[in-house]
Structures are given as structure tokens and as C-alpha cells.
Amino acid sequence: MIVKLTQDLARGFKPWKDMFHENEAALNALGGKLIFAGTEKDNDNKLMVIIDFESPEAMKAFGGHEGLKAKRAAAGAILETTVITPMSGESFTR
């Protein structure tokens, strides 16, 4: 199940990127795999992430993980701006 996540950042991409690398194993353990993460060319505070989750339950486990939420917020993620959009079942990666 591939999802697109958009989120505003308060401190730019680098703190978020560092946080991700420190916590990638936790995402993987919850059944998620990062496909892409980056900010807009002209706005380092507009983040887009593509994640492939093993199942809807894995996505819910990630979204409800309080420890990871706290780490994302500490890295500058403005959690209340998060929008998660499930992609169609025809989506694919290579």
C-alpha cells in the first residue's frame, strides 16, 4: 500500500532527514519502507514523502506510534499539517 504524505516543516529538511536516518529501522519494523522524501525546490519547509506499507494496519501502526510522532515533531515536523493520501491499487515502483 503506497501512500503520499505531505507535511510542513519548521526547521527545513536536514533535521527531518537526520531524524529519518536515525529511525529508519523503526519504520521498517512497523512494515513501512521509504520510497522517496524531499522538499520543494523553492521551499525547504514543504515536505513530500512516499512510503510503501505492507498493509493498512502497518500504516495505522506507524501513524499511531507516539514515540515516532515525538521524534518527528522534535525534528521540526508540524504534525497538524500532515496529509496522508493512499495511492491507487494500480500504483507501482521499480
PAZAPA-4460 file (N, C-alpha, C; in steps of 0.05 Angstrom, whole numbers, plus 32768, in hexadecimal, padded with zeros to 4 digits):
% residues 94
    n_x    n_y    n_z   ca_x   ca_y   ca_z    c_x    c_y    c_z   seq   type   mol
   8011   7FE9   8000   8000   8000   8000   8012   8019   8000     1      M     A
   8011   8027   7FEA   8022   803F   7FE7   8012   8058   7FF0     2      I     A
   801F   8069   8000   8012   8081   8008   8024   8099   8003     3      V     A
   8017   80B0   7FFE   8026   80C9   7FFC   8020   80D9   8016     4      K     A
   8035   80E3   8022   8032   80F3   803A   803D   810E   8034     5      L     A
   802E   8123   803A   8038   813E   8038   8037   814A   8054     6      T     A
   804A   815C   8059   804C   8168   8074   805D   8181   8072     7      Q     A
   8056   8194   8083   8067   81AC   8085   807C   81A7   809A     8      D     A
   8093   81B3   8096   80AA   81B1   80A8   80B0   81CD   80B3     9      L     A
   80B9   81CE   80CC   80C0   81E7   80D9   80DD   81EE   80D6    10      A     A
   80EE   81D9   80D1   810B   81DD   80D2   8119   81D3   80B9    11      R     A
   810A   81D0   80A3   8117   81C7   808B   811A   81A8   808A    12      G     A
   8125   819F   8073   8127   8182   806E   813C   8174   807E    13      F     A
   8153   8180   8083   816A   8171   808F   8163   8165   80AA    14      K     A
   8157   8173   80BD   8150   8166   80D6   813D   814E   80D3    15      P     A
   812A   8151   80C0   8117   813C   80BB   8126   8124   80AF    16      W     A
   8137   8129   809C   8147   8114   808F   8158   8105   80A3    17      K     A
   8165   8114   80B5   8176   8108   80CA   8165   80F6   80DC    18      D     A
   814D   8100   80E3   813B   80F1   80F4   8133   80D7   80E6    19      M     A
   812D   80D9   80CC   8125   80C1   80BD   813B   80AC   80BE    20      F     A
   8153   80B4   80B8   8169   80A0   80B7   816D   8093   80D3    21      H     A
   8169   80A2   80E8   816C   8097   8103   8155   8084   810A    22      E     A
   813E   8086   80FC   8127   8076   8103   811C   8065   80ED    23      N     A
   812C   8061   80D8   8122   8051   80C1   811C   8035   80C9    24      E     A
   812B   8029   80DB   8126   800E   80E4   810B   800B   80F1    25      A     A
   8102   8020   8100   80E8   801F   810C   80D1   801F   80F8    26      A     A
   80D4   8030   80E3   80C1   8030   80CD   80C0   8014   80C0    27      L     A
   80D7   8009   80BA   80D8   7FEF   80AD   80CB   7FDA   80BF    28      N     A
   80D0   7FDB   80D9   80C5   7FC7   80EB   80A7   7FC9   80ED    29      A     A
   809C   7FE0   80E7   807F   7FE4   80E7   8072   7FDC   80CD    30      L     A
   8083   7FD5   80B9   8078   7FCC   809F   8078   7FE1   808A    31      G     A
   8089   7FF6   808E   808A   800C   807A   80A6   800D   806E    32      G     A
   80A6   8017   8055   80C0   801A   8047   80BF   8035   8038    33      K     A
   80D2   8046   803E   80D4   8060   8030   80DB   805C   8013    34      L     A
   80CB   8069   8001   80D1   8068   7FE5   80DE   8083   7FDD    35      I     A
   80D4   8099   7FE7   80DE   80B4   7FE0   80D8   80C7   7FF7    36      F     A
   80EA   80DA   7FFB   80E5   80F0   800E   80F4   8108   8003    37      A     A
   80E7   811F   8002   80F4   8137   7FF9   80E2   814F   7FFD    38      G     A
   80EF   8167   7FFB   80E0   8180   7FFD   80DF   818D   7FE2    39      T     A
   80CD   81A1   7FE0   80CA   81B0   7FC7   80E4   81BF   7FC1    40      E     A
   80EA   81C3   7FA8   8102   81D1   7FA0   8104   81EC   7FAC    41      K     A
   80EE   81FB   7FAD   80EE   8216   7FB6   80E4   821A   7FD3    42      D     A
   80DF   8203   7FE1   80D5   8205   7FFD   80DE   81ED   800C    43      N     A
   80F3   81F0   801C   80FF   81DA   802B   80ED   81D1   8042    44      D     A
   80D7   81DE   8046   80C4   81D7   805C   80AB   81C9   8052    45      N     A
   80A9   81C2   8038   8092   81B3   802D   809C   8197   8026    46      K     A
   8095   8184   8036   809F   8169   8034   808B   8157   8026    47      L     A
   8095   8145   8015   8084   8130   8009   8093   8116   800D    48      M     A
   8085   8101   8016   8091   80E7   801B   807F   80D2   800E    49      V     A
   808B   80BE   8002   807D   80A7   7FF7   8086   808F   8007    50      I     A
   8073   8081   8013   8079   8069   8023   8069   8052   8019    51      I     A
   8075   803B   8018   8068   8022   8011   8064   8012   802B    52      D     A
   804A   800F   8032   8043   7FFF   804A   803A   7FE3   8042    53      F     A
   8041   7FD0   8053   8039   7FB5   804E   801A   7FB1   804E    54      E     A
   800C   7FC2   805E   7FEF   7FBF   8061   7FE4   7FD9   806D    55      S     A
   7FC9   7FDC   806C   7FBD   7FF3   8079   7FC3   7FF3   8097    56      P     A
   7FC5   7FDB   80A3   7FCB   7FD9   80C0   7FE7   7FE4   80C6    57      E     A
   7FFA   7FDF   80B3   8015   7FE9   80B7   8015   8008   80B6    58      A     A
   8005   8013   80A4   8003   8030   80A2   7FF8   803C   80BC    59      M     A
   7FE3   802F   80C6   7FD7   8038   80DF   7FEA   8036   80F7    60      K     A
   7FFA   8020   80F7   800E   801D   810D   8022   8033   810C    61      A     A
   802B   803A   80F4   803F   8050   80F1   8032   806A   80FA    62      F     A
   801A   8070   80F0   800D   8089   80F6   8007   808C   8114    63      G     A
   8002   8076   8122   7FFB   8078   813E   8013   8074   8151    64      G     A
   802B   8071   8146   8043   806C   8157   804B   8087   8164    65      H     A
   8045   8089   817E   804A   80A2   818C   8068   80AA   818E    66      E     A
   8079   8096   8190   8096   809B   8192   80A0   80A8   8178    67      G     A
   8097   809C   8161   809F   80A8   8147   8093   80C3   8142    68      L     A
   807A   80C7   814B   806E   80E1   8148   807F   80F6   8157    69      K     A
   8087   80F0   816F   8097   8103   817F   80B1   8109   8171    70      A     A
   80BE   80F4   8166   80D7   80F8   8158   80D4   8109   813F    71      K     A
   80BE   8105   8130   80B9   8115   8118   80B4   8132   8121    72      R     A
   80A5   8137   8136   80A0   8152   813F   80BA   815F   8149    73      A     A
   80CB   8151   8157   80E4   815C   8160   80F6   8163   8149    74      A     A
   80F3   8156   8132   8103   815C   811A   80F7   8172   810A    75      A     A
   80E1   817E   8113   80D6   8195   8106   80BC   818F   80F6    76      G     A
   80B3   8176   80F5   809A   8171   80E7   8083   817E   80F6    77      A     A
   8072   818C   80E7   805A   8198   80F2   8044   8184   80ED    78      I     A
   803F   8173   8102   802E   815B   80FF   8012   8162   80F6    79      L     A
   8007   8178   80FF   7FEB   817E   80F8   7FE7   8185   80DB    80      E     A
   7FFD   8188   80CC   7FFB   818E   80AF   7FFD   8174   809E    81      T     A
   8000   815E   80AB   8004   8144   809D   7FEB   813D   808D    82      T     A
   7FEF   8136   8074   7FD9   812B   8063   7FE4   8111   8057    83      V     A
   7FD5   80FB   805C   7FDD   80E1   8052   7FC8   80D9   803D    84      I     A
   7FD2   80D4   8024   7FC1   80CC   800E   7FC9   80B0   8004    85      T     A
   7FB7   809D   8008   7FBC   8082   7FFD   7FBC   8084   7FDE    86      P     A
   7FCF   8076   7FD2   7FD0   8076   7FB5   7FC0   805E   7FAB    87      M     A
   7FB9   805E   7F91   7FA7   804A   7F86   7FB5   802E   7F87    88      S     A
   7FA5   801A   7F86   7FAF   7FFF   7F86   7FC0   7FF8   7F6D    89      G     A
   7FBE   8009   7F59   7FCD   8005   7F40   7FE9   8012   7F42    90      E     A
   7FEF   801F   7F58   8009   802C   7F5B   801F   8017   7F5C    91      S     A
   8037   801F   7F53   804D   800C   7F53   8068   801B   7F57    92      F     A
   807C   800C   7F5E   8097   8016   7F60   80A8   8003   7F4F    93      T     A
   80C0   800C   7F49   80D3   7FFB   7F39   80EC   7FF8   7F49    94      R     A
***
